[in-house]
Amino acid sequence: MNKPVIHVFRHEAMATEFQVRIAGEKRAYAEQAAEASFMLLDRLEGMLSRFRETSEISQLARLRPGETLRLGEPAFACLKIAQQMEAATGGAFAVAAAALQTQAELPQCALNPERFSAQCLRGRLEFDLGAIGKGFALDRMARLLAEWSCPAHLLVAGGSSILAGAAPAGLPGWSCGLGEDDSPVRYWLTQVSVGGSGLAVKGEHILDPHTGRPAPRTRRAWALADTAAEADALSTAAMVLDAAELDAVLAPEPSWLVILDEPAGLVWRGARPLPPPVTGG
């Protein structure tokens, strides 16, 4: 059987390279769909980046306790997912963790779903969506590609965030590695997201929200989940949690799987089945 034709498109955003790979479509149509997803990505970055003074995240940081800001739907939705992941991980993931470098305790905000607003309850809302924003963007891009009737797609953000849609025709999935794209440890991915966290690229940038100090884990962690936002947040939490804490977080979530890079090799934790490995090169 002939290999399927896969169109690859690239775009710089959120301080990294995003890739959209589309199979089963003519190139002209795939290019239009990818361009639409990149336009959406740029809009999301304008709303979510703490480095943009006009972004809603930057505006939140200027609120005083008691003040409220109306948010657009994307920013509100991303913060809501972040709060849900903070609760699910026992606080091991927190978008305000970096605020502990300038504040004595984590800031707090309350989200109002009826008004799409956020109220500052305590401290300065210094949110860093770096550990969830790329995954959230991939989820929204995948939703847009579904509207374009491009189900066979693979979305990648900097190699650390991956969202796989339907498999290309004739293949069991998308061949993806853990870590770099040429990684020898590869799996066939379909309808799943993978998030990776580690210290190799940015050093000790992952902070334990409980202490404000660098995360105790010194090697890499990957997480598999139904959405890219979940996978990104979970992989960050896995850098903070010890084995017993991680098992407690994973126990009620059968759709989650964490892969830890331990000195003795890769260790799998969680109930989600591991995707089939790519064999034979």
C-alpha positions as a Markdown table, in Angstrom:
| # | Residue | x | y | z |
|---|---|---|---|---|
| 1 | Met | 0.0 | 0.0 | 0.0 |
| 2 | Asn | 1.3 | 3.4 | -0.9 |
| 3 | Lys | 2.1 | 5.8 | 1.9 |
| 4 | Pro | -0.4 | 8.5 | 2.5 |
| 5 | Val | 0.4 | 12.0 | 1.4 |
| 6 | Ile | 0.9 | 14.2 | 4.5 |
| 7 | His | 1.1 | 18.0 | 4.2 |
| 8 | Val | 3.2 | 19.8 | 6.8 |
| 9 | Phe | 2.8 | 23.5 | 7.7 |
| 10 | Arg | 4.8 | 25.5 | 10.2 |
| 11 | His | 4.2 | 28.7 | 12.2 |
| 12 | Glu | 6.0 | 30.6 | 14.9 |
| 13 | Ala | 3.9 | 31.5 | 18.0 |
| 14 | Met | 4.1 | 31.3 | 21.8 |
| 15 | Ala | 7.9 | 31.4 | 21.6 |
| 16 | Thr | 8.1 | 28.1 | 19.7 |
| 17 | Glu | 7.3 | 26.4 | 16.4 |
| 18 | Phe | 3.8 | 25.0 | 15.8 |
| 19 | Gln | 3.2 | 22.3 | 13.2 |
| 20 | Val | 0.0 | 21.2 | 11.5 |
| 21 | Arg | 0.2 | 18.0 | 9.6 |
| 22 | Ile | -2.9 | 17.0 | 7.5 |
| 23 | Ala | -3.5 | 13.8 | 5.6 |
| 24 | Gly | -6.2 | 12.8 | 3.2 |
| 25 | Glu | -6.7 | 16.2 | 1.6 |
| 26 | Lys | -5.5 | 18.1 | -1.4 |
| 27 | Arg | -2.6 | 20.4 | -0.6 |
| 28 | Ala | -4.4 | 23.6 | -1.5 |
| 29 | Tyr | -7.3 | 22.8 | 0.8 |
| 30 | Ala | -5.1 | 21.5 | 3.6 |
| 31 | Glu | -3.0 | 24.8 | 3.4 |
| 32 | Gln | -6.2 | 26.9 | 3.8 |
| 33 | Ala | -7.3 | 24.9 | 6.8 |
| 34 | Ala | -3.8 | 25.1 | 8.4 |
| 35 | Glu | -3.7 | 28.9 | 7.7 |
| 36 | Ala | -7.1 | 29.3 | 9.4 |
| 37 | Ser | -5.8 | 27.3 | 12.5 |
| 38 | Phe | -2.7 | 29.5 | 12.6 |
| 39 | Met | -4.8 | 32.7 | 12.5 |
| 40 | Leu | -6.7 | 31.3 | 15.5 |
| 41 | Leu | -3.4 | 30.5 | 17.2 |
| 42 | Asp | -2.2 | 34.1 | 16.8 |
| 43 | Arg | -5.5 | 35.4 | 18.3 |
| 44 | Leu | -5.2 | 33.1 | 21.2 |
| 45 | Glu | -1.6 | 34.2 | 21.9 |
| 46 | Gly | -2.8 | 37.8 | 21.9 |
| 47 | Met | -5.3 | 36.9 | 24.7 |
| 48 | Leu | -3.2 | 34.5 | 26.8 |
| 49 | Ser | 0.4 | 35.8 | 26.7 |
| 50 | Arg | 1.7 | 37.4 | 29.8 |
| 51 | Phe | 4.3 | 39.1 | 27.6 |
| 52 | Arg | 1.6 | 41.1 | 25.7 |
| 53 | Glu | 0.6 | 44.2 | 27.7 |
| 54 | Thr | -2.8 | 44.3 | 26.1 |
| 55 | Ser | -3.5 | 40.6 | 26.7 |
| 56 | Glu | -6.3 | 39.6 | 29.2 |
| 57 | Ile | -3.7 | 37.7 | 31.3 |
| 58 | Ser | -1.6 | 40.9 | 31.6 |
| 59 | Gln | -4.8 | 42.9 | 32.5 |
| 60 | Leu | -5.6 | 40.4 | 35.3 |
| 61 | Ala | -2.1 | 41.0 | 36.8 |
| 62 | Arg | -3.1 | 44.7 | 37.2 |
| 63 | Leu | -6.2 | 44.0 | 39.2 |
| 64 | Arg | -6.3 | 44.8 | 42.9 |
| 65 | Pro | -8.0 | 42.6 | 45.4 |
| 66 | Gly | -11.8 | 42.9 | 45.0 |
| 67 | Glu | -11.6 | 44.2 | 41.4 |
| 68 | Thr | -13.1 | 42.2 | 38.5 |
| 69 | Leu | -12.3 | 41.9 | 34.8 |
| 70 | Arg | -14.6 | 40.6 | 32.0 |
| 71 | Leu | -12.8 | 38.0 | 29.9 |
| 72 | Gly | -13.2 | 36.7 | 26.4 |
| 73 | Glu | -14.5 | 33.1 | 26.1 |
| 74 | Pro | -11.0 | 31.6 | 25.3 |
| 75 | Ala | -9.2 | 33.2 | 28.2 |
| 76 | Phe | -12.0 | 32.3 | 30.6 |
| 77 | Ala | -12.1 | 28.7 | 29.3 |
| 78 | Cys | -8.4 | 28.3 | 29.6 |
| 79 | Leu | -8.4 | 29.6 | 33.2 |
| 80 | Lys | -11.3 | 27.4 | 34.1 |
| 81 | Ile | -9.4 | 24.3 | 32.8 |
| 82 | Ala | -6.4 | 25.5 | 34.8 |
| 83 | Gln | -8.4 | 25.7 | 38.0 |
| 84 | Gln | -9.8 | 22.2 | 37.3 |
| 85 | Met | -6.4 | 20.8 | 36.8 |
| 86 | Glu | -5.1 | 22.5 | 39.9 |
| 87 | Ala | -7.9 | 20.8 | 41.9 |
| 88 | Ala | -7.3 | 17.4 | 40.3 |
| 89 | Thr | -3.6 | 17.4 | 41.0 |
| 90 | Gly | -3.9 | 18.6 | 44.6 |
| 91 | Gly | -2.2 | 21.9 | 43.7 |
| 92 | Ala | 0.9 | 20.3 | 42.0 |
| 93 | Phe | -0.1 | 22.3 | 38.9 |
| 94 | Ala | -0.8 | 25.9 | 39.3 |
| 95 | Val | -0.6 | 28.7 | 36.7 |
| 96 | Ala | 0.3 | 31.1 | 39.5 |
| 97 | Ala | 3.3 | 29.1 | 40.8 |
| 98 | Ala | 5.8 | 31.6 | 39.5 |
| 99 | Ala | 4.1 | 34.3 | 41.5 |
| 100 | Leu | 5.8 | 32.8 | 44.6 |
| 101 | Gln | 9.0 | 34.4 | 43.5 |
| 102 | Thr | 7.6 | 37.8 | 44.2 |
| 103 | Gln | 4.7 | 37.1 | 46.6 |
| 104 | Ala | 4.6 | 35.3 | 50.0 |
| 105 | Glu | 1.6 | 33.1 | 49.0 |
| 106 | Leu | -0.3 | 32.1 | 45.9 |
| 107 | Pro | -2.7 | 34.7 | 44.6 |
| 108 | Gln | -6.3 | 33.7 | 44.2 |
| 109 | Cys | -9.1 | 34.6 | 41.8 |
| 110 | Ala | -12.8 | 33.6 | 41.5 |
| 111 | Leu | -14.3 | 32.8 | 38.0 |
| 112 | Asn | -17.9 | 33.8 | 37.3 |
| 113 | Pro | -19.2 | 31.6 | 34.5 |
| 114 | Glu | -22.4 | 33.7 | 34.1 |
| 115 | Arg | -20.5 | 36.9 | 33.4 |
| 116 | Phe | -17.3 | 35.4 | 32.0 |
| 117 | Ser | -15.3 | 37.4 | 34.6 |
| 118 | Ala | -12.5 | 36.9 | 37.0 |
| 119 | Gln | -12.2 | 38.6 | 40.4 |
| 120 | Cys | -9.0 | 39.1 | 42.2 |
| 121 | Leu | -9.4 | 37.7 | 45.7 |
| 122 | Arg | -5.8 | 37.9 | 47.0 |
| 123 | Gly | -2.4 | 39.0 | 45.9 |
| 124 | Arg | -1.4 | 39.9 | 42.4 |
| 125 | Leu | -2.7 | 37.6 | 39.7 |
| 126 | Glu | 0.6 | 36.8 | 38.0 |
| 127 | Phe | -0.5 | 33.9 | 35.8 |
| 128 | Asp | 1.8 | 32.1 | 33.5 |
| 129 | Leu | -0.1 | 29.9 | 31.1 |
| 130 | Gly | 3.1 | 28.4 | 29.6 |
| 131 | Ala | 2.3 | 25.0 | 31.0 |
| 132 | Ile | -1.2 | 24.8 | 29.6 |
| 133 | Gly | -1.6 | 27.5 | 27.0 |
| 134 | Lys | 0.1 | 25.6 | 24.1 |
| 135 | Gly | -2.1 | 22.6 | 24.8 |
| 136 | Phe | -5.2 | 24.7 | 25.0 |
| 137 | Ala | -4.3 | 26.3 | 21.7 |
| 138 | Leu | -3.9 | 22.8 | 20.1 |
| 139 | Asp | -7.3 | 21.8 | 21.4 |
| 140 | Arg | -8.9 | 24.9 | 19.8 |
| 141 | Met | -7.0 | 24.4 | 16.6 |
| 142 | Ala | -8.1 | 20.7 | 16.4 |
| 143 | Arg | -11.7 | 21.9 | 16.9 |
| 144 | Leu | -11.3 | 24.3 | 14.0 |
| 145 | Leu | -9.8 | 21.6 | 11.7 |
| 146 | Ala | -12.8 | 19.4 | 12.5 |
| 147 | Glu | -15.0 | 22.2 | 11.2 |
| 148 | Trp | -12.9 | 22.1 | 8.0 |
| 149 | Ser | -13.5 | 18.4 | 7.8 |
| 150 | Cys | -9.8 | 17.5 | 8.2 |
| 151 | Pro | -10.1 | 14.7 | 10.8 |
| 152 | Ala | -6.7 | 13.1 | 10.0 |
| 153 | His | -4.3 | 15.7 | 11.6 |
| 154 | Leu | -1.4 | 15.9 | 13.9 |
| 155 | Leu | -0.7 | 19.1 | 15.8 |
| 156 | Val | 2.6 | 19.8 | 17.5 |
| 157 | Ala | 3.8 | 22.7 | 19.6 |
| 158 | Gly | 7.6 | 22.7 | 20.1 |
| 159 | Gly | 7.8 | 19.0 | 20.5 |
| 160 | Ser | 6.5 | 19.1 | 24.0 |
| 161 | Ser | 2.8 | 19.3 | 23.2 |
| 162 | Ile | 1.2 | 16.9 | 20.7 |
| 163 | Leu | -2.4 | 16.3 | 19.7 |
| 164 | Ala | -3.2 | 13.4 | 17.3 |
| 165 | Gly | -6.5 | 13.2 | 15.5 |
| 166 | Ala | -7.7 | 10.4 | 13.3 |
| 167 | Ala | -5.0 | 8.2 | 11.7 |
| 168 | Pro | -3.9 | 8.8 | 8.1 |
| 169 | Ala | -5.4 | 6.3 | 5.7 |
| 170 | Gly | -3.5 | 3.0 | 5.7 |
| 171 | Leu | -1.6 | 3.7 | 8.9 |
| 172 | Pro | -2.4 | 2.6 | 12.5 |
| 173 | Gly | -1.8 | 6.2 | 13.7 |
| 174 | Trp | 0.7 | 9.0 | 13.7 |
| 175 | Ser | 4.2 | 7.9 | 14.5 |
| 176 | Cys | 5.4 | 10.1 | 17.4 |
| 177 | Gly | 8.4 | 10.0 | 19.7 |
| 178 | Leu | 8.9 | 10.9 | 23.3 |
| 179 | Gly | 11.0 | 13.9 | 23.3 |
| 180 | Glu | 12.7 | 14.9 | 20.1 |
| 181 | Asp | 11.1 | 14.1 | 16.7 |
| 182 | Asp | 13.9 | 11.6 | 16.0 |
| 183 | Ser | 13.4 | 9.8 | 19.3 |
| 184 | Pro | 13.9 | 6.0 | 19.0 |
| 185 | Val | 11.0 | 5.5 | 21.5 |
| 186 | Arg | 7.9 | 5.9 | 19.3 |
| 187 | Tyr | 4.2 | 5.1 | 19.4 |
| 188 | Trp | 1.2 | 5.1 | 17.1 |
| 189 | Leu | -1.0 | 7.9 | 18.3 |
| 190 | Thr | -4.7 | 8.4 | 17.4 |
| 191 | Gln | -7.3 | 10.6 | 19.2 |
| 192 | Val | -4.9 | 11.3 | 22.1 |
| 193 | Ser | -2.7 | 14.1 | 23.4 |
| 194 | Val | 0.8 | 14.0 | 24.8 |
| 195 | Gly | 2.4 | 16.6 | 27.0 |
| 196 | Gly | 6.0 | 16.6 | 28.0 |
| 197 | Ser | 7.9 | 18.4 | 30.8 |
| 198 | Gly | 11.5 | 18.5 | 31.7 |
| 199 | Leu | 14.5 | 20.6 | 32.6 |
| 200 | Ala | 16.8 | 20.0 | 29.6 |
| 201 | Val | 15.7 | 23.1 | 27.5 |
| 202 | Lys | 14.8 | 25.8 | 30.1 |
| 203 | Gly | 16.6 | 24.5 | 33.2 |
| 204 | Glu | 14.9 | 24.6 | 36.6 |
| 205 | His | 11.8 | 26.6 | 35.3 |
| 206 | Ile | 9.2 | 24.3 | 36.8 |
| 207 | Leu | 8.3 | 25.4 | 40.4 |
| 208 | Asp | 6.6 | 23.4 | 43.1 |
| 209 | Pro | 3.5 | 25.5 | 43.9 |
| 210 | His | 3.6 | 24.2 | 47.5 |
| 211 | Thr | 7.0 | 25.6 | 48.2 |
| 212 | Gly | 8.0 | 28.0 | 45.4 |
| 213 | Arg | 11.2 | 26.0 | 44.9 |
| 214 | Pro | 12.2 | 24.1 | 41.7 |
| 215 | Ala | 10.4 | 20.8 | 41.1 |
| 216 | Pro | 12.1 | 17.9 | 42.8 |
| 217 | Arg | 12.0 | 15.6 | 39.7 |
| 218 | Thr | 15.2 | 16.1 | 37.6 |
| 219 | Arg | 14.3 | 13.9 | 34.6 |
| 220 | Arg | 11.5 | 14.1 | 32.1 |
| 221 | Ala | 7.8 | 13.3 | 32.4 |
| 222 | Trp | 5.2 | 12.8 | 29.7 |
| 223 | Ala | 1.4 | 12.6 | 30.2 |
| 224 | Leu | -1.3 | 11.2 | 27.9 |
| 225 | Ala | -4.9 | 12.5 | 28.1 |
| 226 | Asp | -7.9 | 13.2 | 26.0 |
| 227 | Thr | -7.1 | 16.9 | 25.6 |
| 228 | Ala | -3.8 | 18.7 | 25.1 |
| 229 | Ala | -4.5 | 21.1 | 27.9 |
| 230 | Glu | -4.9 | 18.3 | 30.3 |
| 231 | Ala | -1.8 | 16.5 | 29.1 |
| 232 | Asp | 0.4 | 19.6 | 29.4 |
| 233 | Ala | -0.8 | 20.4 | 32.9 |
| 234 | Leu | -0.5 | 16.8 | 34.1 |
| 235 | Ser | 3.0 | 16.4 | 32.8 |
| 236 | Thr | 4.0 | 19.6 | 34.8 |
| 237 | Ala | 2.3 | 18.2 | 37.9 |
| 238 | Ala | 4.2 | 14.9 | 37.4 |
| 239 | Met | 7.5 | 16.8 | 37.8 |
| 240 | Val | 6.3 | 17.9 | 41.3 |
| 241 | Leu | 4.6 | 14.8 | 42.7 |
| 242 | Asp | 6.3 | 11.8 | 44.3 |
| 243 | Ala | 5.2 | 8.3 | 43.3 |
| 244 | Ala | 2.4 | 7.9 | 45.9 |
| 245 | Glu | 1.0 | 11.4 | 45.3 |
| 246 | Leu | 1.0 | 10.7 | 41.5 |
| 247 | Asp | -0.8 | 7.4 | 41.9 |
| 248 | Ala | -3.4 | 9.2 | 44.0 |
| 249 | Val | -3.9 | 11.8 | 41.3 |
| 250 | Leu | -4.2 | 9.2 | 38.6 |
| 251 | Ala | -6.5 | 6.7 | 40.4 |
| 252 | Pro | -9.8 | 8.5 | 39.7 |
| 253 | Glu | -8.9 | 9.4 | 36.1 |
| 254 | Pro | -8.9 | 6.3 | 33.8 |
| 255 | Ser | -8.1 | 8.5 | 30.7 |
| 256 | Trp | -4.7 | 9.6 | 32.1 |
| 257 | Leu | -1.3 | 8.0 | 31.8 |
| 258 | Val | 2.0 | 9.3 | 32.9 |
| 259 | Ile | 5.4 | 8.1 | 31.6 |
| 260 | Leu | 8.4 | 8.9 | 33.8 |
| 261 | Asp | 12.0 | 8.9 | 32.7 |
| 262 | Glu | 13.7 | 7.2 | 35.6 |
| 263 | Pro | 17.4 | 6.3 | 35.9 |
| 264 | Ala | 16.4 | 2.6 | 35.3 |
| 265 | Gly | 14.3 | 3.4 | 32.3 |
| 266 | Leu | 10.8 | 4.5 | 31.5 |
| 267 | Val | 8.1 | 3.9 | 34.1 |
| 268 | Trp | 4.3 | 3.9 | 33.3 |
| 269 | Arg | 1.7 | 5.0 | 35.8 |
| 270 | Gly | -2.0 | 5.2 | 35.3 |
| 271 | Ala | -4.9 | 3.2 | 33.9 |
| 272 | Arg | -4.9 | 4.4 | 30.3 |
| 273 | Pro | -3.5 | 1.8 | 27.9 |
| 274 | Leu | -0.2 | 2.6 | 26.4 |
| 275 | Pro | -0.5 | 3.3 | 22.6 |
| 276 | Pro | 1.0 | 0.6 | 20.3 |
| 277 | Pro | 4.7 | 1.0 | 19.8 |
| 278 | Val | 6.2 | 1.7 | 16.3 |
| 279 | Thr | 8.3 | -1.3 | 15.4 |
| 280 | Gly | 10.6 | -2.0 | 12.5 |
| 281 | Gly | 12.0 | 1.6 | 12.2 |
